[in-house]
Structure formats: structure tokens, C-alpha cells
Amino acid sequence: MSVFVVSKSPALSGSVKISGAKNSVLPILAGCILTEEECIISSVPPLNDVMVMIDILKKLGATVNYDVKKEKISVCCKDIVSFEEESEDAGKLRASFIVMGALIGRIGKAKIPMPGGCPIGSRPVDLHLKGFQSMGVSIEQEKGFVFADGSSICGGKVYLDFPSVGATENIMLASALLEDTTVIENASAEPEICDLAKFLSKMGVKIQGAGTDTIKIQGAKKLSGVKHKVMPDRIEAGTFMVASAITGGDIILENVIAEHLKPVTAKLCESNVCVEDLGGNKIRVFVKDKLKPVNIKTMPFPGFPTDMQAQFMSLLAVISGTSTITETIFENRFIHAGEMVRMGADIRIDSRSAVIEGVEKLTGAEVRATDLRGGAGLILLGLVSEGETRISDIYNIERGYYNIEEKLKGLGALIERVD
């Protein structure tokens, strides 16, 4: 069992390179199933979730070679022999369900375990299944598995009741080999959707409207192998932006797309944090004035991302005054708040809202990373807490952050990974 040991740190300074986006890598890897030719994906960090997806592809019959040092993966799905996702870890990974759309598109059927992931809310797959059914796919559920028969799949209009990222991705993958047109209405507009669209376009799929609420997809009978570099991880970037703010630091983030960070940047600037676009995919985040409390409401992109809510809760916990966070995406996304209270934070939860009163002093404690982003929030809080903070269950953090402790240490943070 490994833990992160975090001590009160000086103001962070220096530069840090942001990794490729986990939430972009996983659907793109699933998309490799759609072609018999080799795909080469670069800027792929060796995260736990990535390793699980590689395992899933291999068990489906794919040949996968991962150069961890170069962060490059070659995937050849010529010999896909199975439509059944039986990996023991598949049920633990939310994004494993994205394989369903690709298998329906390539083989015409799929058997997938119900997905897992962080315990931040119900996140039902109903939207995925309703989308498939509106395309003519037959769905059956039994003993924790979903079976899809896509022998009668066709294009047409698919309306999503909520702009779900996963459902949008799944329908895009399922329609990639259809020659007729599929239109997704009320689609997710997240940057990761645009990255998947770029990948599929290179393969030969005609896609219009990615990044808007209406996506039009015209597939092809056969798709080609491609080379694709994954976009930077906007959530990792946002986490390091908050790390600079909470410690009163001055850091430069490399390999970022400033456009993707607008919602986070806006709230940091409102709080009196300085964010400067240096060009060349670099931004500078620094503090020169007293920080101010802010109110936040999570929303689908281009609103404030739910994946940055926990990190901002850490920041607001040390800013004098009253701040509020309203969570509209997941009903159980405040589970990390109890761990923060153990460190002295003043946080009150009322249904889907949190009221945070900034305190002058926090004290390190033994806490648990209840989920991926909540765990990152605890690290940030540990950087400004007196004494030592020991964070357990760090496998949750390492699902989405590669070498986070080494990157923070490179900026001057006092953090160690202890086995």
C-alpha cells in the first residue's frame, strides 16, 4: 500500500510540462478497433486507466505495443476475435464502456460489463443505450452485462437528454463505419470530443460540428490507420494552476491549450490570481495580491468543469471569506469534503451545494483519496497545511495523474510517495 506524504511547502516556482489528456486517450484507443490497419498514438501517459484499456484491447485480440519512455502506443486491431469485453478490470473503468460503440461499428455486436470508475455519482449508461437503440441497435441487460446486437444499425437523428461526453463518444464510434449520416443533437462540446473527431477524420470519417451541440457524422465502409497526437490534459493543467494559486506561487505550464482552460482561468482571475498566456502553448500562473472568495457552479463545457471542483474547494478553503460551489453534474461529488474537514477546513454541505468559509490555518492529517479529483484536492491542501499530511488510496489519484509527485517536487513542493 502506497501513500503520499505531503508537508507545508514554499511558494511553487518553475515550469511543468502537462501530459496528454487521459479523457482523450481512452476513447481514441477504443477507436482503433474500427480499422484493421495500425494506428500510432503519441503523448499517451502511462496512467493506470490507460493500462487497463490496453489490457481490454489485447483481450479482444488486438496487438498493442507501448513505448512508455516515448509515451507512444501502436495498436493493430486486424485480428479482433472477440466482441466480449471480459477483462477483470473492465468493470472498474468507466471509459471501458466506450469500447461498446467501436465493437458495434466494427463487428456488429458487443457484450460489455457495466462500467465502474470513481464513486462520484450514479452516472447511468442509459443515455448510451438510448442512443444506440435510436440507431436500431437491440439492447439486453443481464447479470451485470450489456449485450448489443447492431445487425440492424442505421444512421439518423440521435437526441441526448443530457450532453454526456461518454454517450457522444460512443455514438460517434458506432456510426463511423456507417455510410449513411448520423446526427447527434444536444451533443457534448468538450474539447475531448473534438480530439476524437480529429482522430476519426484522419481515418476517413466525415465529421461536422464537433465542439458544438450538433454533430453530423458520415462514415465510410473502410477506415485507415493513422498517426495522432493526443491533446494536452486540461484537468491536469487546471490542477497545477490551482497549485500555484494556493501556495502563492509563480509557475509556467508547458503543453497547454489556453482556449480549453477559459472556465478555470476566469474563476482564478476572479479570485485575484494572475494568468498570462505566453503563447507557444505556455501559460504563467502567479499571485501578487490577496486572493478573494468566489462562487462556482459546475456545468458542461464551456462551463466550469466538474473535474476541477475538488481542487478549487481546496483553494477556497484557505481564502478569507465565504465561497460557494454548486455541483450540477454528479450528485455525490462532495465526498472529498469530509477528508478536507479532517484537516481543519470549514465546509458545509447542503445537497448539491457546498459553503466554504476560508480559515487561516490547516493541520496535516491522515486522509484518504476518495476519488481521482478529490485526491488531487487533498494534495493541494497538504501543501499549505501545518505538519504532515498522509494520503492513502492513492491509486485513485494515479488513475489520472502521471508522476504528480515528481512534477510537484520539480516546482519545490514537499511531497513523497512512500511504499
C-alpha positions in Angstrom: 0.0 0.0 0.0 1.5 3.3 -1.1 0.7 6.8 0.4 1.6 10.4 -0.5 3.3 12.2 2.4 2.8 16.0 1.9 4.3 18.8 4.1 3.8 22.5 4.1 5.6 23.8 1.1 7.1 27.1 -0.1 5.5 29.0 -3.0 5.8 26.8 -6.0 8.0 28.1 -8.9 9.5 26.9 -12.1 7.9 25.2 -15.1 6.0 21.9 -15.6 5.0 20.0 -18.7 1.4 18.8 -18.9 0.8 15.3 -20.1 -1.6 14.1 -22.8 -5.3 14.0 -21.8 -6.5 10.8 -20.1 -10.1 11.6 -21.1 -9.0 11.9 -24.7 -6.6 8.9 -24.8 -9.2 6.3 -23.8 -11.9 6.9 -26.4 -9.2 7.2 -29.1 -7.7 3.8 -28.1 -11.2 2.4 -28.4 -11.5 4.0 -31.8 -8.5 1.9 -33.0 -10.9 -1.1 -33.1 -12.6 0.5 -36.2 -9.7 -0.2 -38.6 -7.7 -3.3 -39.5 -4.7 -1.1 -40.0 -2.1 0.1 -37.5 -2.7 3.3 -35.5 0.1 5.1 -33.7 -1.0 7.3 -30.8 1.5 9.6 -29.2 1.5 11.7 -26.0 0.0 8.8 -24.0 0.9 9.0 -20.3 1.3 5.5 -18.6 -1.7 6.0 -16.3 -3.5 3.1 -14.5 -6.6 3.7 -16.6 -4.5 3.6 -19.9 -3.0 0.3 -18.8 -6.5 -1.2 -18.2 -7.7 0.0 -21.6 -4.6 -1.7 -23.2 -5.4 -4.9 -21.4 -9.0 -4.7 -22.7 -7.8 -4.3 -26.3 -5.4 -7.2 -26.0 -8.1 -9.5 -24.7 -10.3 -8.5 -27.6 -7.5 -9.7 -29.9 -5.6 -6.5 -30.7 -1.8 -6.3 -30.9 -0.6 -3.4 -28.7 2.9 -2.2 -28.2 3.5 0.6 -25.8 6.8 2.5 -25.6 6.4 4.0 -22.2 9.5 6.2 -22.3 8.4 7.8 -25.6 4.7 7.7 -24.5 3.7 6.2 -27.8 1.4 3.3 -28.5 0.9 1.3 -31.7 -2.4 -0.6 -32.0 -3.4 -3.1 -34.7 -6.9 -4.5 -34.4 -6.7 -6.6 -37.6 -7.3 -9.8 -35.6 -10.0 -8.7 -33.3 -11.5 -12.1 -32.4 -14.0 -11.3 -29.7 -16.9 -9.0 -29.1 -17.0 -9.8 -25.4 -15.1 -7.5 -23.0 -14.2 -9.9 -20.3 -11.2 -8.1 -18.6 -11.4 -8.3 -14.8 -10.6 -4.6 -14.6 -13.1 -3.5 -17.2 -15.9 -3.1 -14.6 -13.6 -0.8 -12.6 -13.0 1.6 -15.5 -15.8 4.0 -16.6 -14.3 4.5 -20.0 -14.3 0.8 -20.8 -17.9 1.2 -21.8 -16.7 3.3 -24.8 -15.5 0.1 -26.4 -19.1 -0.9 -27.0 -19.6 1.7 -29.7 -16.5 0.7 -31.5 -17.4 -3.0 -31.4 -20.9 -2.4 -32.6 -19.4 -0.4 -35.5 -16.7 -3.0 -36.4 -18.3 -6.3 -35.6 -22.0 -5.5 -35.3 -22.3 -6.7 -31.7 -20.8 -6.3 -28.2 -21.0 -7.7 -24.7 -19.8 -5.3 -22.1 -19.7 -5.3 -18.3 -21.5 -2.4 -16.6 -18.8 0.3 -16.0 -17.1 1.4 -12.8 -14.8 4.3 -12.0 -14.9 6.8 -9.1 -17.8 6.7 -6.7 -18.9 10.3 -7.5 -22.4 9.6 -8.6 -24.7 7.2 -10.5 -23.5 8.1 -14.0 -26.0 5.7 -15.6 -25.3 4.4 -19.1 -29.0 4.9 -20.1 -28.0 7.8 -22.4 -25.6 5.5 -24.3 -28.1 2.7 -24.6 -31.0 5.0 -25.7 -28.7 6.5 -28.3 -27.8 3.0 -29.7 -31.4 2.0 -29.7 -32.4 5.0 -31.7 -29.9 3.8 -34.3 -31.7 0.4 -34.5 -29.4 -1.5 -32.1 -31.1 -4.1 -29.9 -30.1 -3.9 -26.2 -30.4 -6.6 -23.5 -29.1 -6.4 -19.9 -28.3 -9.4 -17.8 -26.1 -10.3 -14.8 -24.1 -7.1 -14.9 -23.5 -7.2 -18.6 -25.0 -5.3 -21.5 -25.4 -7.2 -24.8 -25.9 -5.1 -28.0 -26.9 -6.5 -31.4 -26.2 -4.0 -34.1 -27.1 -6.1 -37.1 -29.8 -3.6 -38.0 -27.9 -0.4 -37.1 -28.5 2.6 -39.3 -27.9 6.4 -39.2 -30.5 9.0 -38.4 -31.0 11.6 -35.6 -29.9 10.8 -32.0 -31.1 13.2 -29.3 -29.3 13.1 -26.0 -31.4 14.1 -22.9 -28.1 15.4 -21.4 -24.9 16.4 -23.2 -23.0 13.3 -22.0 -19.4 13.1 -23.0 -19.3 9.3 -23.0 -22.6 8.8 -24.8 -21.5 11.3 -27.5 -18.2 9.4 -28.0 -19.9 6.0 -28.1 -22.4 7.1 -30.8 -19.6 8.7 -32.8 -17.7 5.4 -32.7 -20.8 3.3 -33.5 -21.6 5.4 -36.6 -18.0 5.7 -38.0 -18.4 2.7 -40.4 -22.0 3.6 -41.5 -22.2 5.2 -44.9 -25.4 7.0 -44.1 -25.5 10.1 -42.0 -25.9 10.2 -38.2 -26.7 13.4 -36.4 -26.2 13.8 -32.6 -28.3 16.5 -31.1 -27.6 18.0 -27.7 -24.1 16.5 -28.0 -21.3 17.2 -25.6 -19.0 20.0 -26.7 -16.0 19.1 -24.6 -12.5 19.5 -26.1 -12.0 15.7 -25.8 -14.9 15.3 -28.3 -13.1 17.5 -30.8 -9.9 15.4 -30.3 -11.8 12.2 -31.0 -13.4 13.8 -34.1 -9.9 14.8 -35.4 -8.7 11.2 -34.9 -11.8 9.7 -36.7 -11.5 12.3 -39.5 -7.9 11.2 -40.2 -9.2 7.7 -40.5 -11.7 8.7 -43.2 -14.9 9.6 -41.3 -16.5 12.9 -42.3 -17.5 14.9 -39.2 -19.0 18.3 -38.9 -19.9 20.3 -35.8 -17.6 18.7 -33.2 -17.3 21.2 -30.4 -21.0 22.3 -30.8 -24.2 20.8 -29.7 -25.0 19.2 -33.1 -22.5 16.7 -34.6 -23.0 15.3 -38.1 -21.2 12.1 -38.9 -20.9 10.3 -42.3 -18.9 7.2 -42.0 -17.1 5.0 -44.6 -17.1 1.3 -45.4 -13.4 1.1 -44.5 -11.2 3.2 -42.3 -7.4 3.6 -42.5 -4.8 3.5 -39.8 -3.4 6.9 -38.7 -0.9 8.7 -36.5 -2.4 11.0 -33.9 -1.0 13.1 -31.0 -3.4 13.4 -28.0 -4.4 16.9 -26.8 -2.9 18.2 -23.5 -4.8 17.3 -20.3 -6.8 20.4 -19.4 -7.7 19.0 -16.0 -4.1 18.3 -15.1 -3.3 21.8 -16.3 -6.0 23.2 -14.1 -4.8 21.3 -11.1 -1.3 22.8 -11.4 -2.8 26.3 -11.9 -4.6 25.9 -8.6 -1.3 24.5 -7.1 0.4 27.8 -8.0 -2.5 29.8 -6.6 -2.9 28.0 -3.3 0.8 28.3 -2.5 1.1 31.9 -3.7 3.5 30.6 -6.4 4.7 31.6 -9.9 4.8 28.7 -12.3 4.8 28.2 -16.1 2.8 25.4 -17.6 4.0 24.0 -20.9 2.0 22.0 -23.4 -1.4 23.5 -22.7 -4.2 24.9 -24.9 -5.3 28.2 -23.3 -8.7 28.1 -25.0 -9.5 24.8 -23.2 -8.7 26.5 -19.8 -11.0 29.5 -20.1 -13.5 28.4 -17.4 -10.8 27.7 -14.9 -8.8 30.8 -15.9 -11.9 33.0 -15.5 -12.5 31.8 -11.9 -8.9 32.1 -10.9 -8.8 35.7 -12.3 -12.0 36.5 -10.4 -10.2 35.3 -7.3 -7.3 37.7 -8.0 -4.9 35.1 -9.4 -2.9 36.3 -12.4 -3.0 34.1 -15.6 -0.8 35.2 -18.5 -0.9 33.5 -21.9 2.7 33.4 -23.1 2.0 31.9 -26.5 3.6 28.7 -27.8 1.2 26.6 -25.7 2.5 28.1 -22.5 0.8 30.0 -19.7 2.1 31.6 -16.5 0.1 31.5 -13.2 1.2 33.7 -10.3 -0.1 35.5 -7.3 0.7 39.1 -6.4 -2.4 40.3 -4.5 -4.6 39.0 -1.7 -7.0 36.3 -3.0 -10.8 36.7 -2.9 -13.6 34.2 -2.4 -15.7 33.2 -5.4 -18.9 31.3 -6.2 -18.7 28.4 -8.6 -21.3 26.3 -10.5 -20.2 23.3 -12.4 -21.6 22.9 -15.9 -21.0 21.0 -19.2 -18.3 22.7 -21.3 -17.8 25.6 -21.9 -19.0 25.9 -18.3 -16.8 25.3 -15.2 -15.7 21.6 -15.3 -16.9 19.3 -12.6 -13.4 17.7 -12.6 -11.9 20.9 -11.2 -14.4 21.3 -8.4 -12.4 19.5 -5.7 -9.2 21.4 -6.5 -11.0 24.7 -6.2 -12.6 23.6 -2.9 -9.0 23.3 -1.6 -8.1 26.8 -2.7 -11.3 28.4 -1.4 -10.8 26.7 2.0 -7.8 29.0 2.6 -9.2 32.2 1.2 -10.7 34.5 3.8 -14.4 34.9 3.3 -17.3 32.8 2.1 -17.4 30.9 -1.1 -19.9 28.5 -2.6 -19.8 25.6 -5.0 -22.9 24.2 -6.7 -22.4 20.8 -8.3 -24.9 20.1 -11.2 -23.2 17.1 -12.9 -22.8 14.4 -10.2 -24.8 14.0 -7.1 -22.1 12.5 -4.9 -19.1 14.7 -5.9 -18.6 16.2 -2.5 -17.3 13.0 -0.8 -13.8 14.5 -0.5 -15.2 17.4 1.7 -15.2 15.2 4.8 -11.5 14.5 4.4 -10.8 18.2 4.0 -12.7 18.9 7.2 -10.4 16.5 9.0 -7.6 18.9 8.1 -9.4 21.9 9.6 -11.3 23.1 6.5 -14.7 24.8 7.3 -17.0 23.2 4.7 -20.8 22.7 5.0 -22.6 20.5 2.5 -26.3 21.0 1.7 -27.5 18.7 -1.0 -25.6 19.7 -4.1 -24.1 22.9 -2.7 -21.1 23.5 -0.5 -20.4 26.6 1.6 -16.8 27.1 2.3 -15.5 29.6 5.0 -11.8 30.3 4.5 -9.6 29.5 7.5 -6.2 30.9 8.5 -4.7 27.6 9.5 -5.0 24.0 8.4 -3.3 21.0 10.0 -2.0 17.9 8.3 -3.8 14.6 9.0 -4.2 11.0 7.8 -6.8 11.2 4.9 -8.0 9.1 2.1 -8.2 9.8 -1.6 -11.9 9.0 -2.0 -11.8 9.6 -5.8 -9.4 10.9 -8.5 -10.0 14.6 -8.3 -10.8 14.7 -4.6 -7.4 13.0 -4.1 -5.7 15.8 -6.1 -7.5 18.4 -3.9 -6.1 16.7 -0.8 -2.6 17.0 -2.1 -3.1 20.7 -2.8 -4.5 21.2 0.7 -1.5 19.3 2.2 0.9 21.9 0.5 -0.5 24.6 2.8 -1.2 22.7 6.0 0.9 22.7 9.1 2.7 19.4 9.8 2.4 16.3 7.7 -0.5 15.0 5.6 -0.6 11.3 4.7 -2.9 10.4 1.8 -3.9 6.8 1.3 -5.7 5.1 -1.5 -3.5 7.0 -4.0 -4.3 4.5 -6.8 -7.4 6.8 -7.3 -5.1 9.7 -7.9 -2.7 7.8 -10.2 -5.7 6.8 -12.4 -5.5 10.3 -13.8 -2.2 12.0 -12.9 1.2 10.6 -14.1 4.1 11.3 -11.7 2.2 14.0 -10.0 4.6 13.9 -7.0 7.7 14.3 -9.2 6.2 17.2 -11.1 5.2 18.9 -7.9 8.7 18.3 -6.4 10.2 19.9 -9.5 8.3 23.0 -8.6 9.6 23.0 -5.0 6.7 21.0 -3.3 7.5 18.9 -0.3 5.8 15.6 -1.3 7.0 12.0 -1.3 5.4 8.7 -2.5 6.1 6.2 0.3 5.5 2.4 -0.2 
